[in-house]
Amino acid sequence: MAKCAAVKGVDFCGQCPEYPCKDLQSFQAERPHRIELWKSQERIREAGYETWYAEMLEHFSCPKCGTLNSAYDMKCRKCREEPSCEYVGLHKNDIMQHLAKMK
């Protein structure tokens, strides 16, 4: 997608006149950690990349100890708090379904 954005002269997909293209729609649908892709693109457009990035650090951090966790960490990597972060709390069922398919 970075190559496509460079060719089209945009910084991120949400700026593209073809947004959301079929390639991006397919990309989003493949994995649970991409569930919030559309929301993220809108937020970057509204608030800018730096603000969005700071918000994502908080969104993926443990509410108890502040450790940054993956969208696939059901429990915090450090303190074992469950859910590991706000993102997992919101999307746990989708994540679990995806992980079950991978077994």
C-alpha atoms as an extended CHARMM CRD file, in Angstrom:
* protein
*
       103  EXT
         1         1  MET       CA              0.0000000000        0.0000000000        0.0000000000  PROA      1               0.0000000000
         2         2  ALA       CA              2.9070000000        2.3520000000        0.6060000000  PROA      2               0.0000000000
         3         3  LYS       CA              3.9720000000        1.9400000000       -3.0290000000  PROA      3               0.0000000000
         4         4  CYS       CA              0.4200000000        2.6140000000       -4.2220000000  PROA      4               0.0000000000
         5         5  ALA       CA              0.1570000000        5.7350000000       -2.0280000000  PROA      5               0.0000000000
         6         6  ALA       CA              3.4760000000        7.0130000000       -3.3770000000  PROA      6               0.0000000000
         7         7  VAL       CA              2.3410000000        6.4860000000       -6.9740000000  PROA      7               0.0000000000
         8         8  LYS       CA             -0.9100000000        8.3360000000       -6.2600000000  PROA      8               0.0000000000
         9         9  GLY       CA              0.8460000000       11.1220000000       -4.3500000000  PROA      9               0.0000000000
        10        10  VAL       CA             -0.9400000000       10.6280000000       -1.0250000000  PROA      10              0.0000000000
        11        11  ASP       CA              0.4090000000       10.0700000000        2.4950000000  PROA      11              0.0000000000
        12        12  PHE       CA             -2.1940000000        7.5000000000        3.5470000000  PROA      12              0.0000000000
        13        13  CYS       CA             -5.0350000000        5.5920000000        1.9140000000  PROA      13              0.0000000000
        14        14  GLY       CA             -7.7590000000        7.8010000000        3.3660000000  PROA      14              0.0000000000
        15        15  GLN       CA             -6.5090000000       10.6980000000        1.2280000000  PROA      15              0.0000000000
        16        16  CYS       CA             -6.8880000000        8.7700000000       -2.0270000000  PROA      16              0.0000000000
        17        17  PRO       CA             -9.8430000000        9.5950000000       -4.3090000000  PROA      17              0.0000000000
        18        18  GLU       CA            -10.2940000000        5.8150000000       -4.8370000000  PROA      18              0.0000000000
        19        19  TYR       CA            -10.5670000000        5.1230000000       -1.0750000000  PROA      19              0.0000000000
        20        20  PRO       CA            -11.6080000000        2.5210000000       -0.1270000000  PROA      20              0.0000000000
        21        21  CYS       CA            -10.3560000000        0.4910000000       -3.0770000000  PROA      21              0.0000000000
        22        22  LYS       CA            -10.8910000000       -3.2510000000       -3.4910000000  PROA      22              0.0000000000
        23        23  ASP       CA             -7.2720000000       -3.9920000000       -2.5190000000  PROA      23              0.0000000000
        24        24  LEU       CA             -7.6910000000       -2.1550000000        0.7740000000  PROA      24              0.0000000000
        25        25  GLN       CA            -11.0570000000       -3.7940000000        1.4280000000  PROA      25              0.0000000000
        26        26  SER       CA             -9.5130000000       -7.2440000000        0.9180000000  PROA      26              0.0000000000
        27        27  PHE       CA             -6.5540000000       -6.3230000000        3.1410000000  PROA      27              0.0000000000
        28        28  GLN       CA             -8.8800000000       -5.1510000000        5.9300000000  PROA      28              0.0000000000
        29        29  ALA       CA            -11.0070000000       -8.3070000000        5.8520000000  PROA      29              0.0000000000
        30        30  GLU       CA             -8.0650000000      -10.7370000000        6.2000000000  PROA      30              0.0000000000
        31        31  ARG       CA             -7.1270000000      -10.2490000000        9.8810000000  PROA      31              0.0000000000
        32        32  PRO       CA             -8.8190000000       -9.1150000000       13.1010000000  PROA      32              0.0000000000
        33        33  HSD       CA             -6.1170000000       -6.5730000000       13.9210000000  PROA      33              0.0000000000
        34        34  ARG       CA             -7.4120000000       -4.6160000000       10.9190000000  PROA      34              0.0000000000
        35        35  ILE       CA            -11.0300000000       -4.3640000000       12.1540000000  PROA      35              0.0000000000
        36        36  GLU       CA            -10.6590000000       -0.6700000000       12.9470000000  PROA      36              0.0000000000
        37        37  LEU       CA             -8.9350000000        0.2620000000        9.6630000000  PROA      37              0.0000000000
        38        38  TRP       CA            -11.7760000000        2.4700000000        8.4020000000  PROA      38              0.0000000000
        39        39  LYS       CA            -12.1170000000        4.1920000000       11.7610000000  PROA      39              0.0000000000
        40        40  SER       CA             -8.3500000000        4.7650000000       11.8560000000  PROA      40              0.0000000000
        41        41  GLN       CA             -8.2580000000        6.2600000000        8.3670000000  PROA      41              0.0000000000
        42        42  GLU       CA            -11.0380000000        8.6790000000        9.3340000000  PROA      42              0.0000000000
        43        43  ARG       CA             -9.2840000000        9.6070000000       12.5820000000  PROA      43              0.0000000000
        44        44  ILE       CA             -5.9930000000       10.2970000000       10.7780000000  PROA      44              0.0000000000
        45        45  ARG       CA             -7.8770000000       12.5460000000        8.3710000000  PROA      45              0.0000000000
        46        46  GLU       CA             -9.5760000000       14.4050000000       11.2760000000  PROA      46              0.0000000000
        47        47  ALA       CA             -6.7750000000       14.6840000000       13.8270000000  PROA      47              0.0000000000
        48        48  GLY       CA             -3.5590000000       13.9710000000       11.9590000000  PROA      48              0.0000000000
        49        49  TYR       CA             -1.1750000000       11.0460000000       12.1190000000  PROA      49              0.0000000000
        50        50  GLU       CA              0.6210000000       12.1030000000       15.3120000000  PROA      50              0.0000000000
        51        51  THR       CA             -2.5880000000       12.4000000000       17.3580000000  PROA      51              0.0000000000
        52        52  TRP       CA             -3.9490000000        9.1330000000       15.9660000000  PROA      52              0.0000000000
        53        53  TYR       CA             -0.6640000000        7.3600000000       16.7510000000  PROA      53              0.0000000000
        54        54  ALA       CA             -0.7040000000        8.5600000000       20.3710000000  PROA      54              0.0000000000
        55        55  GLU       CA             -4.2870000000        7.3710000000       20.6970000000  PROA      55              0.0000000000
        56        56  MET       CA             -3.3670000000        3.9460000000       19.2860000000  PROA      56              0.0000000000
        57        57  LEU       CA             -0.5480000000        3.5590000000       21.7890000000  PROA      57              0.0000000000
        58        58  GLU       CA             -3.1100000000        4.0410000000       24.5340000000  PROA      58              0.0000000000
        59        59  HSD       CA             -5.7070000000        1.8350000000       22.7740000000  PROA      59              0.0000000000
        60        60  PHE       CA             -3.2550000000       -1.1060000000       22.6980000000  PROA      60              0.0000000000
        61        61  SER       CA             -1.7570000000       -0.5660000000       26.1730000000  PROA      61              0.0000000000
        62        62  CYS       CA             -2.7280000000       -2.4450000000       29.3050000000  PROA      62              0.0000000000
        63        63  PRO       CA             -5.0820000000       -0.3590000000       31.4510000000  PROA      63              0.0000000000
        64        64  LYS       CA             -3.4250000000       -1.7290000000       34.6010000000  PROA      64              0.0000000000
        65        65  CYS       CA              0.3400000000       -1.5150000000       33.9300000000  PROA      65              0.0000000000
        66        66  GLY       CA              0.6300000000        0.4050000000       30.6400000000  PROA      66              0.0000000000
        67        67  THR       CA              2.4530000000       -2.3330000000       28.7040000000  PROA      67              0.0000000000
        68        68  LEU       CA              1.9510000000       -2.1550000000       24.9380000000  PROA      68              0.0000000000
        69        69  ASN       CA              0.2310000000       -5.3470000000       23.7680000000  PROA      69              0.0000000000
        70        70  SER       CA             -0.6170000000       -6.9610000000       20.4400000000  PROA      70              0.0000000000
        71        71  ALA       CA             -4.1580000000       -7.2480000000       19.1200000000  PROA      71              0.0000000000
        72        72  TYR       CA             -3.7000000000      -10.9880000000       19.6530000000  PROA      72              0.0000000000
        73        73  ASP       CA             -2.6400000000      -10.8340000000       23.3190000000  PROA      73              0.0000000000
        74        74  MET       CA             -5.7250000000      -11.8360000000       25.2900000000  PROA      74              0.0000000000
        75        75  LYS       CA             -3.8450000000      -11.1600000000       28.5240000000  PROA      75              0.0000000000
        76        76  CYS       CA             -1.2520000000       -8.4630000000       29.1640000000  PROA      76              0.0000000000
        77        77  ARG       CA              2.2720000000       -9.5980000000       28.3610000000  PROA      77              0.0000000000
        78        78  LYS       CA              3.5610000000       -8.2090000000       31.6390000000  PROA      78              0.0000000000
        79        79  CYS       CA              0.8930000000       -8.2680000000       34.3710000000  PROA      79              0.0000000000
        80        80  ARG       CA             -1.5530000000      -10.8020000000       32.8190000000  PROA      80              0.0000000000
        81        81  GLU       CA             -4.5110000000       -8.3660000000       33.0670000000  PROA      81              0.0000000000
        82        82  GLU       CA             -7.4500000000       -9.4550000000       30.9360000000  PROA      82              0.0000000000
        83        83  PRO       CA             -8.2420000000       -8.0750000000       28.4900000000  PROA      83              0.0000000000
        84        84  SER       CA             -4.7520000000       -6.9320000000       27.5910000000  PROA      84              0.0000000000
        85        85  CYS       CA             -5.9540000000       -3.6210000000       26.1690000000  PROA      85              0.0000000000
        86        86  GLU       CA             -9.0370000000       -1.7200000000       25.0570000000  PROA      86              0.0000000000
        87        87  TYR       CA             -8.7640000000       -3.1250000000       21.5130000000  PROA      87              0.0000000000
        88        88  VAL       CA             -8.9100000000       -6.7310000000       22.6950000000  PROA      88              0.0000000000
        89        89  GLY       CA            -11.8100000000       -5.8920000000       24.9990000000  PROA      89              0.0000000000
        90        90  LEU       CA            -13.7620000000       -4.5560000000       22.0360000000  PROA      90              0.0000000000
        91        91  HSD       CA            -12.8790000000       -7.2650000000       19.5080000000  PROA      91              0.0000000000
        92        92  LYS       CA            -12.1540000000      -10.3970000000       21.5400000000  PROA      92              0.0000000000
        93        93  ASN       CA            -14.7630000000      -12.5590000000       19.7960000000  PROA      93              0.0000000000
        94        94  ASP       CA            -13.4750000000      -11.7310000000       16.3010000000  PROA      94              0.0000000000
        95        95  ILE       CA             -9.8860000000      -12.3430000000       17.3980000000  PROA      95              0.0000000000
        96        96  MET       CA            -10.7490000000      -15.6810000000       19.0120000000  PROA      96              0.0000000000
        97        97  GLN       CA            -12.6440000000      -16.8300000000       15.8940000000  PROA      97              0.0000000000
        98        98  HSD       CA             -9.6470000000      -15.9690000000       13.7240000000  PROA      98              0.0000000000
        99        99  LEU       CA             -7.2000000000      -17.7610000000       16.0140000000  PROA      99              0.0000000000
       100       100  ALA       CA             -9.4370000000      -20.8640000000       16.0880000000  PROA      100             0.0000000000
       101       101  LYS       CA             -9.3680000000      -21.0120000000       12.2680000000  PROA      101             0.0000000000
       102       102  MET       CA             -5.5670000000      -21.0010000000       12.3130000000  PROA      102             0.0000000000
       103       103  LYS       CA             -5.3180000000      -24.1870000000       14.4200000000  PROA      103             0.0000000000
